[in-house]
Amino acid sequence: SGGVAHVVNNAYGLQCAGTMRRLARAMRVGRVDAVVQSTDKNFLVPVGGAVIAGADKETIEAIGQAYPGRASAAPLQDLFITLLSMGADGYRGLLREREGLAVHLRARLVEVAAKHGERVLDTPNNSISFGLTLDSLQTPEAPSGGGGGSGGIGGGGFDETYLGSMLFTRCVSGTRVVRRGEVKTICGVKFTGFGSSFDDYPHSYLTAACAIGVSRPEIDRFIEVLDKSMTQFKKRQSKEEHKAKSGKIGGAKAAAGGAEESPKEPAAIPIETDAQAGTKDLGN
């Protein structure tokens, strides 16, 4: 490892048996100093805490001692109460249930993908988060670079990422839309393909995770909302394209009309009304 410490952002990984097996093996044969996993993603508690684990007890203790300790104890209390209420058997049962629901989520996403001419990304090593291409929602204009604003039809920020806003306003949280070729500059550093795994990923896509605690009815409701949102997106997309074309045609006609010489109007002859004449007389 060249003396470089290795910290793994495990995120949802605690729920995936395959991921945990690979991490355990990495600790045995390589170097993994610490593994960080969110409590909200893995233990059904509110956002705000994390569990840091590792093979070396001294390293983990050093991390704990380095923490200033001024934060709230609420995340620790939430985790303690939740684990006591579920017990080890209850937690393992939820993990097994999640694995079955992941299969269901992927199957339902495949249905939506087929309906809208998309496909579910093939990620065999990821059984938690699934990706759905958004090629049919892609706007014709290239993503804008630099500042974080998006182009899209009509210049009003209407692009694939708007689907994420539609889902959020319909009480779907956690999904993320990654726009193909998105460029952002943060602190002077340019990121091409921002949000994706590498610069030239060929698709815009939406991600959805099957995390612990989700239920089958919730998955089915999500699929229903996603299907309707994609349909509504395409309807608005069609309207925006029609407006953009109409605007270009209207602008071309206006430009052509402005190039012609306008007929001269006859010179206006000033006419004084009785009231104006009276005012002048008074002023004199």
C-alpha positions as semicolon CSV with decimal commas, in nm:
position;residue;x (nm);y (nm);z (nm)
1;S;0,000;0,000;0,000
2;G;0,306;0,227;0,000
3;G;0,234;0,348;0,352
4;V;-0,092;0,509;0,240
5;A;-0,389;0,458;0,472
6;H;-0,700;0,305;0,317
7;V;-1,046;0,415;0,435
8;V;-1,353;0,252;0,278
9;N;-1,681;0,444;0,243
10;N;-1,908;0,146;0,296
11;A;-2,236;0,345;0,274
12;Y;-2,501;0,071;0,225
13;G;-2,242;-0,209;0,214
14;L;-2,321;-0,347;0,557
15;Q;-2,645;-0,486;0,411
16;C;-2,469;-0,679;0,135
17;A;-2,313;-1,013;0,235
18;G;-2,092;-1,018;-0,076
19;T;-1,952;-0,672;-0,005
20;M;-1,876;-0,764;0,355
21;R;-1,698;-1,082;0,249
22;R;-1,476;-0,885;0,010
23;L;-1,400;-0,627;0,278
24;A;-1,308;-0,899;0,529
25;R;-1,074;-1,057;0,275
26;A;-0,917;-0,719;0,197
27;M;-0,842;-0,671;0,566
28;R;-0,677;-1,013;0,587
29;V;-0,459;-1,003;0,276
30;G;-0,418;-0,628;0,219
31;R;-0,450;-0,303;0,407
32;V;-0,782;-0,151;0,514
33;D;-0,744;0,088;0,804
34;A;-1,108;0,181;0,858
35;V;-1,452;0,109;0,716
36;V;-1,720;0,378;0,758
37;Q;-2,091;0,300;0,730
38;S;-2,385;0,535;0,785
39;T;-2,625;0,448;1,065
40;D;-2,926;0,591;0,878
41;K;-2,862;0,374;0,571
42;N;-2,800;0,053;0,764
43;F;-2,987;0,069;1,094
44;L;-3,321;0,246;1,032
45;V;-3,231;0,554;1,237
46;P;-3,233;0,927;1,149
47;V;-2,943;1,086;0,962
48;G;-2,650;1,197;1,171
49;G;-2,432;0,904;1,275
50;A;-2,181;0,653;1,145
51;V;-2,008;0,335;1,261
52;I;-1,632;0,315;1,206
53;A;-1,485;-0,035;1,211
54;G;-1,148;-0,189;1,139
55;A;-0,921;-0,485;1,198
56;D;-0,679;-0,295;1,420
57;K;-0,821;-0,205;1,760
58;E;-0,560;0,063;1,828
59;T;-0,640;0,247;1,505
60;I;-1,012;0,258;1,582
61;E;-0,945;0,374;1,938
62;A;-0,718;0,650;1,807
63;I;-0,994;0,768;1,575
64;G;-1,239;0,775;1,864
65;Q;-1,001;0,971;2,085
66;A;-0,936;1,225;1,809
67;Y;-1,305;1,316;1,792
68;P;-1,373;1,643;1,982
69;G;-1,684;1,498;2,143
70;R;-1,898;1,811;2,124
71;A;-2,167;1,655;1,905
72;S;-2,508;1,534;2,021
73;A;-2,541;1,186;2,169
74;A;-2,875;1,141;1,988
75;P;-2,737;0,922;1,703
76;L;-2,583;0,682;1,955
77;Q;-2,903;0,667;2,158
78;D;-3,113;0,610;1,843
79;L;-2,889;0,323;1,735
80;F;-2,885;0,166;2,083
81;I;-3,265;0,177;2,117
82;T;-3,321;0,045;1,764
83;L;-3,083;-0,248;1,805
84;L;-3,239;-0,338;2,141
85;S;-3,588;-0,333;1,993
86;M;-3,496;-0,547;1,690
87;G;-3,245;-0,783;1,843
88;A;-2,990;-0,975;1,638
89;D;-3,253;-1,207;1,490
90;G;-3,477;-0,919;1,391
91;Y;-3,193;-0,736;1,217
92;R;-3,079;-1,047;1,030
93;G;-3,439;-1,107;0,925
94;L;-3,457;-0,758;0,773
95;L;-3,131;-0,823;0,586
96;R;-3,271;-1,143;0,435
97;E;-3,595;-0,967;0,344
98;R;-3,402;-0,688;0,172
99;E;-3,220;-0,937;-0,051
100;G;-3,552;-1,072;-0,179
101;L;-3,694;-0,723;-0,230
102;A;-3,386;-0,623;-0,430
103;V;-3,479;-0,887;-0,685
104;H;-3,833;-0,748;-0,694
105;L;-3,714;-0,390;-0,739
106;R;-3,489;-0,482;-1,028
107;A;-3,769;-0,677;-1,198
108;R;-4,008;-0,381;-1,167
109;L;-3,743;-0,141;-1,298
110;V;-3,696;-0,368;-1,599
111;E;-4,070;-0,337;-1,668
112;V;-4,057;0,044;-1,660
113;A;-3,741;0,046;-1,869
114;A;-3,904;-0,168;-2,141
115;K;-4,211;0,058;-2,148
116;H;-4,005;0,375;-2,198
117;G;-3,737;0,235;-2,427
118;E;-3,470;0,228;-2,157
119;R;-3,272;-0,045;-1,984
120;V;-3,153;-0,131;-1,634
121;L;-2,775;-0,109;-1,604
122;D;-2,599;-0,441;-1,560
123;T;-2,410;-0,413;-1,230
124;P;-2,369;-0,769;-1,096
125;N;-2,150;-0,660;-0,803
126;N;-2,409;-0,412;-0,675
127;S;-2,723;-0,570;-0,529
128;I;-2,838;-0,257;-0,347
129;S;-2,838;0,036;-0,592
130;F;-2,980;0,002;-0,943
131;G;-2,939;0,230;-1,243
132;L;-3,197;0,309;-1,513
133;T;-3,085;0,480;-1,835
134;L;-3,262;0,803;-1,931
135;D;-3,165;0,822;-2,298
136;S;-3,521;0,897;-2,414
137;L;-3,535;1,193;-2,173
138;Q;-3,206;1,339;-2,286
139;T;-3,233;1,696;-2,410
140;P;-3,079;1,786;-2,745
141;E;-2,850;2,058;-2,611
142;A;-2,517;1,966;-2,456
143;P;-2,476;2,008;-2,080
144;S;-2,341;2,345;-1,977
145;G;-1,999;2,354;-1,817
146;G;-1,862;2,514;-1,510
147;G;-2,108;2,667;-1,278
148;G;-2,356;2,397;-1,200
149;G;-2,653;2,532;-1,397
150;S;-2,799;2,313;-1,667
151;G;-2,896;2,398;-2,019
152;G;-3,172;2,201;-2,176
153;I;-3,462;2,293;-2,397
154;G;-3,560;2,655;-2,384
155;G;-3,263;2,743;-2,162
156;G;-3,480;2,719;-1,851
157;G;-3,292;2,435;-1,682
158;F;-3,529;2,166;-1,812
159;D;-3,318;1,855;-1,861
160;E;-3,295;1,498;-1,733
161;T;-3,224;1,615;-1,379
162;Y;-3,574;1,765;-1,367
163;L;-3,703;1,409;-1,330
164;G;-3,535;1,393;-0,990
165;S;-3,722;1,709;-0,886
166;M;-4,049;1,559;-1,007
167;L;-3,993;1,247;-0,798
168;F;-3,898;1,446;-0,488
169;T;-4,214;1,659;-0,505
170;R;-4,408;1,331;-0,528
171;C;-4,259;1,209;-0,196
172;V;-3,986;0,991;-0,351
173;S;-3,654;1,062;-0,178
174;G;-3,313;0,910;-0,228
175;T;-3,315;0,877;-0,606
176;R;-3,039;1,055;-0,798
177;V;-3,018;1,158;-1,162
178;V;-2,671;1,168;-1,318
179;R;-2,660;1,367;-1,642
180;R;-2,429;1,245;-1,918
181;G;-2,128;1,469;-1,969
182;E;-2,214;1,700;-1,680
183;V;-1,923;1,935;-1,606
184;K;-1,878;2,114;-1,274
185;T;-1,593;2,324;-1,140
186;I;-1,545;2,313;-0,762
187;C;-1,274;2,524;-0,600
188;G;-1,107;2,563;-0,939
189;V;-1,103;2,188;-1,009
190;K;-1,294;2,074;-1,317
191;F;-1,496;1,752;-1,291
192;T;-1,612;1,600;-1,621
193;G;-1,892;1,345;-1,599
194;F;-1,973;1,476;-1,251
195;G;-2,154;1,213;-1,045
196;S;-2,072;0,917;-1,269
197;S;-1,794;0,663;-1,233
198;F;-1,577;0,802;-1,514
199;D;-1,561;1,098;-1,751
200;D;-1,720;0,960;-2,066
201;Y;-2,003;0,745;-1,934
202;P;-2,237;0,713;-2,236
203;H;-2,573;0,747;-2,058
204;S;-2,768;0,974;-1,831
205;Y;-2,919;0,754;-1,564
206;L;-3,127;0,741;-1,248
207;T;-3,027;0,543;-0,941
208;A;-3,257;0,385;-0,683
209;A;-3,152;0,182;-0,381
210;C;-3,321;-0,113;-0,213
211;A;-3,217;-0,048;0,145
212;I;-3,305;-0,223;0,465
213;G;-3,654;-0,147;0,592
214;V;-3,821;-0,094;0,253
215;S;-4,139;-0,292;0,186
216;R;-4,287;-0,446;-0,129
217;P;-4,583;-0,200;-0,138
218;E;-4,337;0,091;-0,115
219;I;-4,141;-0,046;-0,410
220;D;-4,458;-0,090;-0,616
221;R;-4,569;0,264;-0,530
222;F;-4,228;0,399;-0,631
223;I;-4,250;0,223;-0,966
224;E;-4,597;0,368;-1,023
225;V;-4,477;0,722;-0,948
226;L;-4,164;0,676;-1,161
227;D;-4,367;0,554;-1,459
228;K;-4,611;0,845;-1,438
229;S;-4,331;1,098;-1,386
230;M;-4,141;0,977;-1,692
231;T;-4,459;0,998;-1,900
232;Q;-4,529;1,352;-1,778
233;F;-4,166;1,449;-1,839
234;K;-4,190;1,340;-2,202
235;K;-4,514;1,535;-2,251
236;R;-4,353;1,851;-2,119
237;Q;-4,041;1,778;-2,321
238;S;-4,254;1,762;-2,637
239;K;-4,422;2,093;-2,549
240;E;-4,087;2,261;-2,481
241;E;-3,949;2,138;-2,814
242;H;-4,258;2,270;-2,996
243;K;-4,225;2,609;-2,823
244;A;-3,855;2,626;-2,908
245;K;-3,924;2,549;-3,275
246;S;-4,210;2,801;-3,287
247;G;-3,986;3,065;-3,133
248;K;-3,714;3,007;-3,393
249;I;-3,965;3,027;-3,679
250;G;-4,119;3,343;-3,536
251;G;-3,776;3,498;-3,489
252;A;-3,678;3,418;-3,846
253;K;-3,996;3,583;-3,978
254;A;-3,938;3,889;-3,764
255;A;-3,581;3,918;-3,889
256;A;-3,693;3,886;-4,248
257;G;-3,961;4,151;-4,197
258;G;-3,716;4,389;-4,033
259;A;-3,486;4,370;-4,334
260;E;-3,749;4,525;-4,561
261;E;-3,776;4,902;-4,582
262;S;-4,082;5,022;-4,396
263;P;-4,319;5,252;-4,589
264;K;-4,279;5,614;-4,485
265;E;-4,568;5,764;-4,297
266;P;-4,683;6,116;-4,387
267;A;-4,553;6,387;-4,157
268;A;-4,786;6,462;-3,869
269;I;-4,941;6,809;-3,863
270;P;-4,966;6,950;-3,509
271;I;-5,324;7,037;-3,418
272;E;-5,408;7,239;-3,114
273;T;-5,723;7,156;-2,925
274;D;-5,934;7,427;-2,770
275;A;-5,806;7,338;-2,426
276;Q;-5,443;7,358;-2,537
277;A;-5,504;7,691;-2,708
278;G;-5,665;7,828;-2,394
279;T;-5,371;7,717;-2,183
280;K;-5,127;7,893;-2,410
281;D;-5,329;8,208;-2,392
282;L;-5,329;8,195;-2,013
283;G;-4,953;8,141;-2,010
284;N;-4,898;8,445;-2,217
